[in-house]
C-alpha cells in the first residue's frame, strides 16, 4: 500500500527540515577564558546557521562538545557546536 504523493515524501521532508550551522575547531584556552571561548564557538555556530538561511530568532544551540587535547600546548581544546533554526521565509 502506498500513500498519496509517496514519490515526493523525501522532498517534503527536506523542505521542512531545520537549517544548521556547525563549528568544529581547536581553541587555545588561555587562563581566564574558560567561559569566553565556548561562547565564541556558540555564536559562530549560530552565525553560520543564519548565513545558511535560518531565521535569526529561531536558532538554538543543540549540541556542544569539549574535548581537551593533552598533546598540544596552551590548554588546547577541541570544541564542536551544532546550532539549528527554522528556515527564514522572509
N, C-alpha and C positions, 0 to 999 in steps of 0.2 A: 504494500500500500504506500503510495506517495502523496504527500500533502500538496495542496495547490502551490504553485510557484516554487517548487522544490529546487529548480535549476538556478535560482538566484539567491538562495538562502545564504551562501557564503558571502556574496557581495553585500547583502543587507547587514550581516554581522560585522563586516569590515567598516561599513558606513556608520554604524552606531558605536563603534569602539572608541575608547578614550585615546587621547593624544599623549605621548610620553616624551620625557626628556631624561637623560641619564648622564651621570658623571662617574668616571672610574679612573682615579688618579692617585699618585703617591704624593703626599704632602709632608713637608718637614714641620714637625710640631715644636715650635720654639717654646721655651719656658713662658708660661703665662698666656699662651694662645690656645689652650685646650678647648675653650668654648668657641673661640673665634673661627678656627679652621673648619669644623663641621658646619657652622652656619654659612660660611662662604661656599662650601660644596653644595649645601641645600639650595642656596639662592641661584647658583649656577645651573643646577638641575631644573629648577622652576623656570629660569630664563630660557633654557633650551626647549622645554615643553611649550612655552608661549611662542617661541620662534618657529616651532614646528606646526603651530596652528591651534593651540589650546587657548581657551578663554582665560584671561589672567586671573579672574576671581574664582575660578573653579579648580585651579591647580593645587594638588595636595602632595606632600612627600609620602610615598607609600613604603619605602624601604631604605634603611641606612645600615651600612655595614662598615665597621672599622677593624682593620687587621694590622697590628703593629708588625713591623718588619725588622727583625733583630740584626740582620747583617748589613744594613745601611746606616750611615752616620746621621746624627741630627734628629733622633727620635722619629724616623720615617714611619709613616702610617699610610696604608692603602685605604682610601675611603671610596665607597661605592654608594651612590644615592640615586634612587629612581623616583621620579615625580610624574604624576598623570593628571590630566584635566579633560573637561568636555570640549568638544570641537567648537571653535569660535565661529558662529554663523553670521556675524555682522560684516 
